Amino acid sequence: MAAIAGALIARYAKRDIDFAEKCGGGQCWGYELSEYVVSGRVTLRFWGDWGLDTEYVLPAGRVERASENRWLAVDRALVLDLRWRPPASPSDGEAVPIRVLYDFQRGETSVWSALPLWRMGDYRGARPDRNWMNETQFRAALDAIQP
């Protein structure tokens, strides 16, 4: 019995790094940025009462919020400005920016980062960043969603 309890704790024990939620029209939606205590795995989860439950796993390391999250388009979309540090780097070491735009109404995720987060590789060959959004494209996605 103790082994089962230990396995459950190892699998599900986590601490929230950041989270937020909005409610309206009888429904709620939001996100959680969490780190699993035993494995150190960091996840970003978007959820909504209507059945939305999407989780992304970030590379091993430390993730922190760089600035306040911004809700856009009357709380329909969210912009997260995060920083990722490698596991062994000092807290004042180089941090890699991660900017995430999530549209709860459309279920679309836009990401700008130097990290290869949740991206398809270049199935045609030599350019691994061909399918990655650059900063200009990310800003265009932000501009398109803002009222």
C-alpha positions as CSV (number, residue, x, y, z in Angstrom):
1,M,0.0,0.0,0.0
2,A,2.9,2.4,0.8
3,A,4.4,1.7,-2.6
4,I,1.2,2.6,-4.3
5,A,0.9,5.8,-2.3
6,G,4.5,6.7,-3.1
7,A,3.9,6.1,-6.8
8,L,0.8,8.3,-6.8
9,I,2.7,11.1,-5.1
10,A,5.6,10.8,-7.5
11,R,3.2,11.0,-10.5
12,Y,0.8,13.7,-9.4
13,A,2.5,16.0,-6.8
14,K,3.2,19.3,-8.3
15,R,3.6,23.0,-7.4
16,D,2.0,25.8,-9.4
17,I,4.4,28.3,-10.8
18,D,1.7,30.5,-12.1
19,F,-2.0,30.3,-13.0
20,A,-5.0,32.5,-13.8
21,E,-8.7,32.0,-14.7
22,K,-11.5,34.1,-16.1
23,C,-15.2,33.4,-16.0
24,G,-18.2,34.7,-18.0
25,G,-21.4,33.4,-19.5
26,G,-21.6,30.6,-17.0
27,Q,-18.2,29.1,-17.9
28,C,-14.6,29.5,-16.7
29,W,-11.3,29.1,-18.5
30,G,-7.6,29.6,-17.7
31,Y,-4.1,28.2,-17.5
32,E,-1.7,26.6,-15.1
33,L,2.1,26.5,-15.3
34,S,3.2,23.7,-13.0
35,E,6.3,21.8,-12.0
36,Y,6.0,18.2,-10.9
37,V,7.9,17.8,-7.6
38,V,9.6,14.4,-8.2
39,S,10.4,14.5,-11.9
40,G,11.0,18.2,-12.3
41,R,8.8,18.2,-15.4
42,V,7.2,21.5,-16.2
43,T,3.9,21.7,-18.0
44,L,1.7,24.5,-19.4
45,R,-2.0,23.6,-19.4
46,F,-4.9,25.5,-20.9
47,W,-8.3,24.4,-19.7
48,G,-12.0,25.4,-20.1
49,D,-15.3,24.2,-18.6
50,W,-16.5,23.2,-22.0
51,G,-14.0,20.3,-22.2
52,L,-10.8,22.1,-23.2
53,D,-7.8,20.4,-21.6
54,T,-4.5,20.9,-23.5
55,E,-1.2,20.4,-21.9
56,Y,2.3,21.2,-23.2
57,V,5.5,19.9,-21.7
58,L,8.4,22.3,-21.5
59,P,12.1,21.2,-21.7
60,A,13.8,20.3,-18.4
61,G,14.8,23.5,-16.6
62,R,13.4,26.4,-14.6
63,V,10.5,28.4,-16.0
64,E,9.5,31.7,-14.5
65,R,7.1,34.5,-15.4
66,A,8.8,37.5,-16.9
67,S,5.9,39.9,-16.7
68,E,2.2,39.9,-15.9
69,N,0.0,37.8,-18.2
70,R,-2.2,39.8,-20.5
71,W,-5.8,38.9,-21.4
72,L,-6.9,40.2,-24.9
73,A,-10.1,40.5,-26.9
74,V,-12.4,40.7,-23.9
75,D,-10.6,37.8,-22.1
76,R,-10.9,35.5,-25.1
77,A,-7.1,35.2,-25.5
78,L,-4.1,35.2,-23.2
79,V,-0.4,36.2,-23.7
80,L,2.2,34.7,-21.5
81,D,5.7,36.2,-21.3
82,L,7.9,33.5,-19.7
83,R,11.6,32.9,-19.3
84,W,13.3,29.5,-19.3
85,R,16.7,28.7,-17.8
86,P,18.7,25.4,-18.2
87,P,18.7,23.1,-15.1
88,A,22.3,23.9,-14.1
89,S,22.3,27.6,-14.8
90,P,22.6,30.2,-12.0
91,S,19.4,32.2,-11.3
92,D,21.0,35.3,-12.8
93,G,22.3,33.3,-15.9
94,E,21.0,33.7,-19.5
95,A,17.3,33.1,-19.8
96,V,15.5,32.2,-23.0
97,P,12.3,34.1,-23.7
98,I,9.1,32.1,-24.4
99,R,6.0,34.1,-25.6
100,V,2.8,32.2,-25.8
101,L,-0.5,33.4,-27.3
102,Y,-3.5,31.2,-26.7
103,D,-6.9,31.9,-28.2
104,F,-9.5,30.1,-26.0
105,Q,-12.3,30.6,-28.5
106,R,-10.4,29.2,-31.5
107,G,-8.1,26.7,-29.6
108,E,-5.1,28.1,-31.3
109,T,-1.6,28.4,-29.8
110,S,1.1,30.7,-31.2
111,V,4.6,30.4,-29.7
112,W,7.7,32.6,-30.2
113,S,10.9,31.3,-28.7
114,A,14.4,30.1,-29.7
115,L,13.5,26.8,-28.0
116,P,12.0,24.1,-30.3
117,L,8.8,24.0,-28.3
118,W,5.9,21.8,-29.6
119,R,6.9,22.3,-33.2
120,M,7.0,20.2,-36.2
121,G,10.4,19.7,-37.7
122,D,11.1,20.6,-41.3
123,Y,9.9,17.5,-43.1
124,R,11.4,18.8,-46.4
125,G,15.0,18.9,-45.3
126,A,17.7,21.3,-44.2
127,R,16.0,24.1,-42.3
128,P,14.8,23.0,-38.9
129,D,13.3,26.4,-38.1
130,R,11.2,26.6,-41.3
131,N,7.9,25.8,-39.5
132,W,8.7,28.0,-36.5
133,M,7.0,31.3,-35.9
134,N,9.4,34.2,-35.8
135,E,9.0,37.4,-33.7
136,T,7.4,39.4,-36.5
137,Q,4.9,36.7,-37.1
138,F,4.1,36.5,-33.4
139,R,3.5,40.2,-33.3
140,A,1.2,40.0,-36.3
141,A,-0.8,37.3,-34.5
142,L,-1.1,39.5,-31.5
143,D,-2.2,42.5,-33.6
144,A,-4.8,40.3,-35.3
145,I,-6.4,39.3,-32.1
146,Q,-6.5,42.6,-30.3
147,P,-9.8,44.5,-30.7
